[in-house]
Amino acid sequence: MARFFGVDLAWGEGSMQKPANETGLVCLDEQGTVLHAGWARGIDAVAAWLVDRAQPGDVIAIDAPLVVFNESGMRDCEREVGQRYGRWKVAANPSSLRLPWLGGVSLRLALEAVGFGLADPEYPRNETSVHFFECYPYTTLVGAAEFGYSEQRPRYKRHNVALPLSERRLFRARECDELLQRMSRLDTASPPLNLRTHPVTAALLEQPSPLLDRAYKHREDLLDAALAAWTASLWHAHGLDRCQVLGAGATADSEGRRPVIIAAARPEQRRPVNGARSAMPAS
């Protein structure tokens, strides 16, 4: 049986003087049971965590740009996030070689070095190896009807600058707690996610979101990793019936890798892209 890993990657790789920020990590099985959950710092530690646990047939979803070779500007997949999900207040930050942090690229190279494969949605998944792909949790939240965000994304990340300073952290915490309550109801979804099956993720439901930024970010990293793991499970279970490939028509790099994001999608969020290649489900 396949297992599904979610990685909310810290894009910066850190240094001896300044350690990398935390990366959230979650692993699910097909019943939605959380098998592993926690945090790691630095690309080497994240790669080691995945290599120690992943087995052939498993799927990894990583919230970070994995294939970046454009000198400047924005990748096609990022542009399509705004085009298809902008109505739900979702957009993506641009990635290019000008960024001082590209931890996703480094993680991809580390995983490829041990035989893990970057998923190509144009071809069926190979059960004899571990596959990984780029995801974006905001598209999961508004693209999967199970969460109920039919009008716009939850505002659980950045502060709502329309509010007075004294209210911003409390508003963010409430948005996060509401999101977690919605996630708690995925235990009967297809595919399922049961946060209560592991003490680390169960704590997300049992404890209110903290107001202080550092403690809040620690919590948010794990939440996003759980969303990424569920996205990997959704892609495995339903393929293009529930997901779409953003940037499918983009030019590949010199080794055939295409910068794409696999995103949950409602029917109204889908739009054909001129020149896009046909894609097949993941399984």
Summary of the structure (lengths in Angstrom):
residues: 283
radius of gyration: 17.7
end to end distance: 12.8
largest distance: 53.7
contacts: 955
relative contact order: 0.20
helix: 40%
strand: 15%
